[in-house]
Amino acid sequence: MARNPRRAGFRTAPVAAGQPPAGREPPGTARSRRTGEPVAVRVTIRDVARAAGVSVSTASRALTGARPVGEQIAVRVRDAATALGYRQNRVASALRTQRTDTIGMVVPQISNPFYPVLVEAIERCLGDDNRQLLLCDARRDATVESARIHALADRQVDGLIVAPVSTVASAAALTSIAGEVPVVQVDRSVADTALDWVGVDDVAGLRLLTEHLAQVGARTAVLVGTVSESSAGRTRLAEFGPAAARHGLSTAEPLLGAYGVEWGVRAVDELRARGPLPDAIVCVNDEIALGVLQGLRAAGISVPGEVVVTGFDDNGFAALADPPLTTVRQPHQQIAAECLRLLDRPRGGPTRRIALAPTLIVRASTTLR
């Protein structure tokens, strides 16, 4: 009977990374039963351990960092994993650690230029911790939003960041899921719920704008906004009048319409139909402001010579507008960092609402009058 070399006290030398033992197919391949040809299969931790000449538990510790191993062994295991094209089984890891290292995010409409910038900031923060982001678009529909929220929870994300579609219609889904997974609202919030929120200080932003308008000589102003279910839109609408009065600006009835550039263009026609234009047109976001600039240019009205225009958010194209748009910049990176800090804190603490200071960005759409 042939003797087992391990039982006889002999040690087998590790196989060079990527080289199969004699008689075995290379890790990551097998023979098709039908054709006999090699076919690709998933490389397992056992394949890595065999190639590195270590036990499965040692290979696992070397790759996950769960417990320390010798540096030489760690290098050998990592080299074997790279050579074999090994990818960690995240499902198995999640079962062991009760964490998936993923965060879910739901935004009202990804085509809104504000959200890609925020998503990028959140991904950057997560990448620093080797975590991943799963992103969903609610299509400005609370029913779709609810389905997205529950789908992400079903995938066992470690937390949810949600910019609610509606202050009212989004409440049920958020409050129900908050018992299962940590939730932080961003930018927008639902009414009467004990959920954390992070966003810009809208009141401070309006005060910066109206102070600047008074400084450049404006005496009258009008707000162009949206008929919005979002808390941010409602706050900017409600707080514009007090902010303007604080700096001596008289205001006309706000113009409210649909979201976006097209509404900004139409708003100019409605303003002209009212009579003489105000000194300043304050838009609740940069998209509407871009439409207002287009509408004024089409009507032959000079900006900033005859009227000044401001936006809010400082999305990427604000600096490229004609003329470049004065606006309020949101602190995207700070917002992202605070969202993740709240998600990572122990559950059960007091509800937090974190309003971060904005920055006024002055460009050529406003000037001394």
TORMI-748349 format. One line per field, with one value per residue (C-alpha): x, z, y; chain; residue number from 1. Coordinates in nm, 2 decimals, padded with zeros to 4 digits. Each point is the difference from the previous one (the first is absolute). Layout:
BEGIN
x <- [X,...];
z <- [Z,...];
y <- [Y,...];
vexlo <- [A,...];
fikol <- [NUM,...];
# end
This chain:
BEGIN
x <- [00.00,00.13,00.08,-00.16,00.29,-00.18,-00.06,00.35,00.13,00.09,-00.10,-00.12,00.14,-00.25,-00.09,00.11,-00.28,-00.23,00.15,-00.23,00.12,00.07,-00.32,-00.21,-00.16,00.12,-00.20,-00.29,-00.05,-00.17,-00.07,-00.34,-00.17,-00.15,00.30,00.29,00.13,00.12,-00.27,00.03,-00.12,00.02,00.33,-00.05,00.19,00.10,00.17,00.19,00.10,00.12,00.21,00.15,00.07,-00.20,-00.32,-00.33,-00.04,00.35,-00.08,-00.33,00.17,00.27,-00.26,-00.25,00.23,-00.23,00.30,00.37,00.23,00.37,00.09,00.17,-00.31,-00.23,00.20,00.00,-00.38,-00.06,00.23,-00.19,-00.33,00.11,00.14,-00.31,-00.24,-00.17,-00.29,-00.13,-00.34,-00.18,-00.31,00.20,00.19,-00.33,-00.13,00.31,00.03,-00.37,00.12,00.00,00.21,-00.26,-00.21,-00.32,-00.10,-00.33,-00.03,-00.31,00.14,00.35,-00.03,-00.01,00.36,00.02,-00.02,00.29,00.24,-00.13,00.02,00.36,00.08,-00.16,00.18,00.33,-00.06,-00.11,00.30,00.23,-00.15,-00.01,-00.38,-00.24,-00.30,-00.32,-00.19,-00.37,-00.21,-00.35,-00.12,-00.17,-00.26,-00.06,-00.13,00.32,00.20,-00.16,00.08,00.36,00.04,-00.13,00.20,00.32,-00.09,-00.07,00.36,00.12,00.16,00.16,-00.18,-00.22,00.05,-00.33,-00.10,-00.37,-00.23,-00.27,-00.03,-00.32,-00.02,00.35,-00.06,-00.15,00.28,00.27,-00.15,-00.07,00.34,00.18,-00.07,00.20,00.29,00.16,-00.14,00.13,-00.19,00.20,-00.09,-00.37,-00.20,-00.34,-00.23,-00.06,00.25,00.29,00.26,00.34,00.05,00.30,-00.01,00.08,-00.13,-00.25,-00.08,00.37,00.03,-00.29,00.14,00.33,-00.18,-00.22,00.28,00.21,-00.29,-00.04,00.37,-00.01,-00.29,-00.31,-00.31,-00.27,00.02,-00.22,00.04,-00.04,-00.06,-00.20,-00.32,00.20,-00.07,00.36,00.09,00.29,-00.22,-00.26,00.26,00.15,-00.35,-00.10,00.33,00.07,-00.24,00.14,00.36,-00.07,-00.17,00.30,00.21,-00.26,-00.11,-00.37,-00.14,-00.27,-00.22,00.23,-00.04,-00.04,00.01,00.15,00.36,00.27,00.14,-00.32,-00.19,00.27,-00.05,-00.38,00.04,00.16,-00.31,-00.22,00.22,-00.01,-00.38,-00.03,00.17,00.34,00.26,00.14,00.36,00.08,-00.13,00.08,-00.04,-00.03,00.25,00.25,-00.20,-00.28,00.25,00.15,-00.34,-00.05,00.33,-00.11,-00.34,00.15,00.26,-00.28,-00.19,00.30,00.02,00.35,00.14,00.12,-00.05,-00.38,-00.07,00.22,-00.06,00.10,-00.02,00.04,00.22,00.30,-00.03,00.27,-00.15,-00.06,00.35,-00.05,-00.33,-00.01,00.06,00.15,-00.25,00.02,-00.13,00.03,00.24,-00.11,00.28,-00.03,00.30,-00.10,-00.36,00.13,00.23,-00.27,-00.25,00.25,00.09,-00.36,-00.05,00.30,-00.09,-00.16,-00.37,-00.25,00.15,-00.19,-00.12,00.25,-00.07,00.32,-00.02,00.33,00.11,-00.01,00.24,-00.10,00.16,-00.01,00.03,-00.09,-00.38,00.00,00.20,-00.02,-00.30];
z <- [00.00,-00.09,00.29,00.05,00.00,00.25,00.25,-00.05,00.13,-00.34,-00.10,-00.35,-00.16,-00.10,-00.36,-00.19,-00.02,-00.29,-00.06,00.05,00.17,-00.23,-00.13,00.08,-00.23,00.06,00.26,-00.16,-00.27,-00.03,-00.28,-00.17,00.04,-00.35,-00.20,00.23,-00.06,00.28,00.13,00.25,00.36,00.31,00.18,00.36,00.32,00.00,-00.34,00.14,00.32,-00.21,-00.23,00.29,00.20,00.30,00.17,-00.10,00.33,-00.04,-00.36,00.12,00.28,-00.23,-00.25,00.24,00.27,00.26,00.20,-00.06,-00.19,-00.08,-00.27,-00.22,00.01,-00.06,-00.31,-00.12,00.04,-00.17,-00.29,-00.04,00.01,-00.27,-00.22,00.01,-00.04,00.34,00.11,00.35,00.05,00.15,00.09,00.21,00.16,00.08,00.17,00.22,00.09,-00.03,-00.22,-00.38,-00.02,-00.23,00.05,-00.20,-00.13,-00.16,-00.17,-00.15,-00.35,-00.10,-00.29,00.25,-00.02,00.38,00.07,-00.21,00.17,00.34,-00.10,-00.11,00.34,00.18,-00.21,00.07,00.37,-00.02,-00.21,00.27,00.22,-00.28,-00.01,-00.29,-00.10,-00.16,-00.16,-00.10,-00.18,00.13,-00.32,00.21,00.10,00.37,-00.10,-00.20,00.29,00.24,-00.22,-00.04,00.38,00.08,-00.28,00.14,00.35,-00.13,-00.13,00.36,-00.05,00.32,-00.02,-00.22,-00.12,-00.15,-00.15,00.04,-00.30,00.22,00.35,00.04,-00.24,00.08,00.37,00.02,-00.18,00.20,00.34,-00.06,-00.13,00.27,00.25,-00.22,-00.12,00.09,-00.21,-00.06,-00.20,-00.22,-00.15,00.05,00.29,00.08,00.24,00.36,00.01,00.25,-00.28,-00.03,-00.27,-00.15,-00.25,-00.07,00.21,-00.25,00.22,00.02,-00.38,-00.06,00.24,-00.19,-00.33,00.12,00.18,-00.32,-00.21,00.23,-00.02,-00.38,00.00,-00.05,00.17,-00.14,-00.04,-00.10,00.07,-00.28,00.15,-00.04,00.11,00.21,00.24,00.12,00.34,-00.16,-00.26,00.27,00.23,-00.26,-00.10,00.36,00.10,-00.30,00.11,00.35,-00.13,-00.26,00.26,00.23,-00.26,-00.11,-00.33,-00.10,-00.15,-00.25,00.00,-00.08,-00.33,00.05,-00.28,-00.10,00.07,-00.25,-00.27,-00.20,00.28,00.05,-00.36,00.03,00.33,-00.18,-00.22,00.30,00.18,-00.31,-00.02,00.35,-00.09,00.07,00.10,00.36,00.07,00.09,-00.09,00.27,-00.12,00.24,-00.19,-00.28,-00.26,00.02,00.00,-00.32,-00.17,00.13,-00.15,-00.33,00.01,00.07,-00.27,-00.25,00.10,-00.04,00.37,00.13,00.29,00.23,-00.17,00.03,00.25,00.22,00.03,00.27,00.04,00.28,00.03,-00.22,-00.23,-00.26,-00.28,00.22,-00.08,-00.37,-00.03,-00.21,00.20,00.27,00.28,00.35,00.23,00.34,00.02,00.20,00.20,-00.17,00.16,00.35,-00.06,-00.12,00.30,00.25,-00.16,00.05,00.35,00.10,-00.17,00.18,00.35,00.25,-00.05,00.26,00.05,-00.03,-00.34,-00.17,-00.25,-00.14,-00.21,-00.15,-00.10,-00.37,-00.19,-00.23,-00.34,-00.18,-00.37,-00.29,00.02,00.28,00.02,00.13,-00.13];
y <- [00.00,00.34,00.22,00.34,00.25,00.23,-00.29,-00.12,00.34,00.14,00.36,00.07,00.31,00.27,00.00,00.31,00.26,-00.08,-00.35,-00.29,-00.32,-00.29,-00.15,00.30,00.25,00.36,00.18,00.19,-00.27,-00.34,-00.24,00.01,-00.34,00.04,00.12,-00.07,00.35,00.23,00.24,00.28,-00.05,00.23,-00.01,-00.08,00.08,-00.37,00.05,00.30,-00.20,-00.29,00.22,00.19,-00.32,00.10,-00.10,00.15,00.18,00.16,00.11,00.15,00.19,00.13,00.13,00.15,00.13,-00.16,-00.13,00.07,-00.24,00.02,00.25,-00.26,-00.22,00.30,00.09,-00.35,-00.03,00.34,-00.09,-00.33,00.17,00.25,-00.27,-00.20,00.29,-00.07,00.22,-00.01,-00.16,00.30,-00.20,-00.24,00.29,00.18,-00.31,-00.02,00.37,00.11,00.29,00.03,00.31,00.16,00.31,00.05,00.34,00.12,00.33,00.16,00.05,-00.07,00.24,00.29,00.12,00.05,-00.38,-00.13,00.24,-00.12,-00.37,00.05,00.15,-00.29,-00.26,00.18,-00.03,-00.36,-00.09,00.12,-00.28,-00.26,00.01,00.02,00.20,-00.14,00.28,00.01,00.27,00.05,00.18,00.26,-00.25,-00.10,-00.34,-00.08,00.15,-00.24,-00.30,00.11,00.05,-00.35,-00.16,00.15,-00.12,-00.35,00.01,00.04,00.34,00.13,00.34,00.21,00.36,00.14,00.34,-00.04,00.07,00.15,00.15,-00.20,-00.29,-00.13,-00.02,-00.35,-00.18,00.17,-00.04,-00.37,-00.09,00.20,-00.28,-00.24,00.21,00.33,00.29,00.35,00.26,00.23,00.33,-00.05,-00.14,-00.14,00.16,-00.11,-00.29,-00.07,-00.06,00.16,00.26,00.17,00.29,00.36,00.28,00.14,00.30,00.10,-00.04,00.24,00.25,-00.01,00.06,00.28,00.18,-00.02,00.13,00.30,00.07,00.01,00.25,-00.21,00.13,-00.23,-00.38,-00.30,-00.37,-00.25,-00.34,-00.32,-00.15,-00.25,-00.28,00.02,00.15,00.19,00.17,00.09,00.14,00.22,00.13,00.07,00.16,00.22,00.28,00.04,-00.02,00.27,00.23,-00.04,00.18,00.25,-00.16,00.02,-00.32,-00.08,-00.31,-00.31,-00.18,-00.37,-00.27,-00.32,-00.10,00.08,00.22,00.01,00.15,00.27,00.11,00.02,00.18,00.29,00.04,00.00,00.26,00.23,-00.04,00.14,00.32,00.15,-00.26,00.00,00.08,-00.36,-00.35,-00.25,-00.37,-00.29,-00.20,00.04,-00.19,00.26,00.28,-00.13,00.01,00.35,00.11,-00.15,00.16,00.34,-00.03,-00.10,00.31,00.23,00.08,00.06,-00.20,00.15,00.34,00.01,-00.28,-00.23,-00.37,-00.25,-00.38,-00.25,-00.32,00.09,-00.29,-00.06,00.21,00.31,00.13,-00.07,00.19,00.32,00.21,-00.23,-00.04,00.14,-00.27,-00.17,-00.30,-00.30,-00.17,-00.34,-00.17,00.11,-00.12,-00.34,-00.04,00.09,-00.24,-00.29,00.11,-00.01,-00.34,-00.15,00.13,-00.25,-00.02,00.14,00.34,00.33,00.11,00.24,00.28,00.14,00.32,00.08,00.35,00.09,00.23,00.29,-00.02,00.34,-00.01,00.24,-00.05,00.26,00.32,00.35,00.19];
vexlo <- [A,A,A,A,A,A,A,A,A,A,A,A,A,A,A,A,A,A,A,A,A,A,A,A,A,A,A,A,A,A,A,A,A,A,A,A,A,A,A,A,A,A,A,A,A,A,A,A,A,A,A,A,A,A,A,A,A,A,A,A,A,A,A,A,A,A,A,A,A,A,A,A,A,A,A,A,A,A,A,A,A,A,A,A,A,A,A,A,A,A,A,A,A,A,A,A,A,A,A,A,A,A,A,A,A,A,A,A,A,A,A,A,A,A,A,A,A,A,A,A,A,A,A,A,A,A,A,A,A,A,A,A,A,A,A,A,A,A,A,A,A,A,A,A,A,A,A,A,A,A,A,A,A,A,A,A,A,A,A,A,A,A,A,A,A,A,A,A,A,A,A,A,A,A,A,A,A,A,A,A,A,A,A,A,A,A,A,A,A,A,A,A,A,A,A,A,A,A,A,A,A,A,A,A,A,A,A,A,A,A,A,A,A,A,A,A,A,A,A,A,A,A,A,A,A,A,A,A,A,A,A,A,A,A,A,A,A,A,A,A,A,A,A,A,A,A,A,A,A,A,A,A,A,A,A,A,A,A,A,A,A,A,A,A,A,A,A,A,A,A,A,A,A,A,A,A,A,A,A,A,A,A,A,A,A,A,A,A,A,A,A,A,A,A,A,A,A,A,A,A,A,A,A,A,A,A,A,A,A,A,A,A,A,A,A,A,A,A,A,A,A,A,A,A,A,A,A,A,A,A,A,A,A,A,A,A,A,A,A,A,A,A,A,A,A,A,A,A,A,A,A,A,A,A,A,A,A,A,A,A,A,A,A,A,A,A,A,A,A];
fikol <- [1,2,3,4,5,6,7,8,9,10,11,12,13,14,15,16,17,18,19,20,21,22,23,24,25,26,27,28,29,30,31,32,33,34,35,36,37,38,39,40,41,42,43,44,45,46,47,48,49,50,51,52,53,54,55,56,57,58,59,60,61,62,63,64,65,66,67,68,69,70,71,72,73,74,75,76,77,78,79,80,81,82,83,84,85,86,87,88,89,90,91,92,93,94,95,96,97,98,99,100,101,102,103,104,105,106,107,108,109,110,111,112,113,114,115,116,117,118,119,120,121,122,123,124,125,126,127,128,129,130,131,132,133,134,135,136,137,138,139,140,141,142,143,144,145,146,147,148,149,150,151,152,153,154,155,156,157,158,159,160,161,162,163,164,165,166,167,168,169,170,171,172,173,174,175,176,177,178,179,180,181,182,183,184,185,186,187,188,189,190,191,192,193,194,195,196,197,198,199,200,201,202,203,204,205,206,207,208,209,210,211,212,213,214,215,216,217,218,219,220,221,222,223,224,225,226,227,228,229,230,231,232,233,234,235,236,237,238,239,240,241,242,243,244,245,246,247,248,249,250,251,252,253,254,255,256,257,258,259,260,261,262,263,264,265,266,267,268,269,270,271,272,273,274,275,276,277,278,279,280,281,282,283,284,285,286,287,288,289,290,291,292,293,294,295,296,297,298,299,300,301,302,303,304,305,306,307,308,309,310,311,312,313,314,315,316,317,318,319,320,321,322,323,324,325,326,327,328,329,330,331,332,333,334,335,336,337,338,339,340,341,342,343,344,345,346,347,348,349,350,351,352,353,354,355,356,357,358,359,360,361,362,363,364,365,366,367,368,369];
# end
